[in-house]
Amino acid sequence: MAQYDGFAMQYREILNKGGAGGPEPAFRYMEEQLGWLGDLAGKSICDIGCGQGQLSIRLAGMGANVTGVDLSAEQLAYAAAEDASGQIAWVRDDAMSLSSIQDESFDFAVSSVMLMDVPDHRAVFSAAWRILKPGGYLIWVIMHPCFQSPFSHPIGDGGRKVSEYREQFWKSQGRGTIRSTLGAYHRPLSVYINDFMQAGFRLLRVDELDRLEPTVDVLPGHFAAVGRKMDDAR
Ligand SMILES: C[S@@+](CC[C@H](N)C(=O)[O-])C[C@H]1O[C@@H](n2cnc3c(N)ncnc32)[C@H](O)[C@@H]1O
């Protein structure tokens, strides 16, 4: 089963609910960073692991030519249904290869809360590097591995206790939920950052994103990075 086929409706509910667990902080961060990088009109953006396409649609609204890539046909069906403009290309492909996408064909690539879903995040960084034009940018956002993981427990005073931090695959308890079925990959920040640079990106900045609303804690919910494809960074 392709990732998220069978879970598109459940993911839709997470999106509709908004709030702490949703990707809205990631979307806002992408819009802000891309806005700072210049006028998006006519620029090409690949949204890697685009899910149901909300970010792609928002970036297209900023004037960009957007391609949304996802492995799940069901997620893409939701995306296409929501794309009133019909201007976005929705492509079913594996983010770890992006084999249907030509080398050096995008100005920007973005990846919103999907790297924890793939067994090989390095392959995603490499594929993104390949499809970007020289000097192109990749912006990625993940759930914060310190403060938003099953190994990080609220302790009731606004803080958390982190019980484990090593690289590992996990599944939540229960049945029939996205994380109890598909699981996710927990990786320390150093793993992501070093592998990002190793793939040939010059690290421009990292950020820790505030939650949109206070929950049991006031710690950052997402981690974000911006890098630029540089030949001499390899
Ligand atoms: C948590 S959702 C995030 C979706 C969207 N980026 C957002 O922020 O709402 C993760 C998405 O990554 C996709 N995905 C997981 N593994 C993938 C892979 N190997 N190639 C492409 N997409 C993948 C899933 O199908 C899912 O739509």
The ligand as a Tripos MOL2 file, in Angstrom:
@<TRIPOS>MOLECULE
LIG
   27    29     1     0     0
SMALL
NO_CHARGES

@<TRIPOS>ATOM
      1 C1          2.2340   14.1360    7.1670 C.3       1 LIG1
      2 S1          1.8210   14.1350    5.4780 S.3       1 LIG1
      3 C2          2.2610   15.8050    5.0240 C.3       1 LIG1
      4 C3          1.5300   16.2600    3.7850 C.3       1 LIG1
      5 C4          1.7230   17.7220    3.4220 C.3       1 LIG1
      6 N1          3.0810   18.0200    3.0650 N.3       1 LIG1
      7 C5          1.2610   18.6050    4.5480 C.2       1 LIG1
      8 O1          2.0940   19.2970    5.1560 O.co2     1 LIG1
      9 O2          0.0480   18.6000    4.8380 O.co2     1 LIG1
     10 C6          3.1330   13.2200    4.7150 C.3       1 LIG1
     11 C7          2.9270   13.0120    3.2310 C.3       1 LIG1
     12 O3          4.1050   12.4370    2.6980 O.3       1 LIG1
     13 C8          3.7140   11.4880    1.7340 C.3       1 LIG1
     14 N2          4.7930   10.5140    1.5620 N.ar      1 LIG1
     15 C9          5.2520    9.6290    2.4580 C.ar      1 LIG1
     16 N3          6.2610    8.9070    1.9290 N.ar      1 LIG1
     17 C10         6.4430    9.3720    0.6800 C.ar      1 LIG1
     18 C11         7.3330    9.0530   -0.3620 C.ar      1 LIG1
     19 N4          8.2530    8.0900   -0.2240 N.pl3     1 LIG1
     20 N5          7.2400    9.7240   -1.5280 N.ar      1 LIG1
     21 C12         6.3110   10.7060   -1.6900 C.ar      1 LIG1
     22 N6          5.4350   11.0620   -0.7340 N.ar      1 LIG1
     23 C13         5.4980   10.3980    0.4340 C.ar      1 LIG1
     24 C14         2.4580   10.8660    2.2870 C.3       1 LIG1
     25 O4          1.6930   10.2060    1.2880 O.3       1 LIG1
     26 C15         1.7830   12.0900    2.8940 C.3       1 LIG1
     27 O5          0.9160   12.6990    1.9660 O.3       1 LIG1
@<TRIPOS>BOND
     1     1     2 1
     2     2     3 1
     3     2    10 1
     4     3     4 1
     5     4     5 1
     6     5     6 1
     7     5     7 1
     8     7     8 2
     9     7     9 1
    10    10    11 1
    11    11    12 1
    12    11    26 1
    13    12    13 1
    14    13    14 1
    15    13    24 1
    16    14    15 ar
    17    14    23 ar
    18    15    16 ar
    19    16    17 ar
    20    17    18 ar
    21    17    23 ar
    22    18    19 1
    23    18    20 ar
    24    20    21 ar
    25    21    22 ar
    26    22    23 ar
    27    24    25 1
    28    24    26 1
    29    26    27 1
@<TRIPOS>SUBSTRUCTURE
     1 LIG1         1 GROUP 0 **** ****
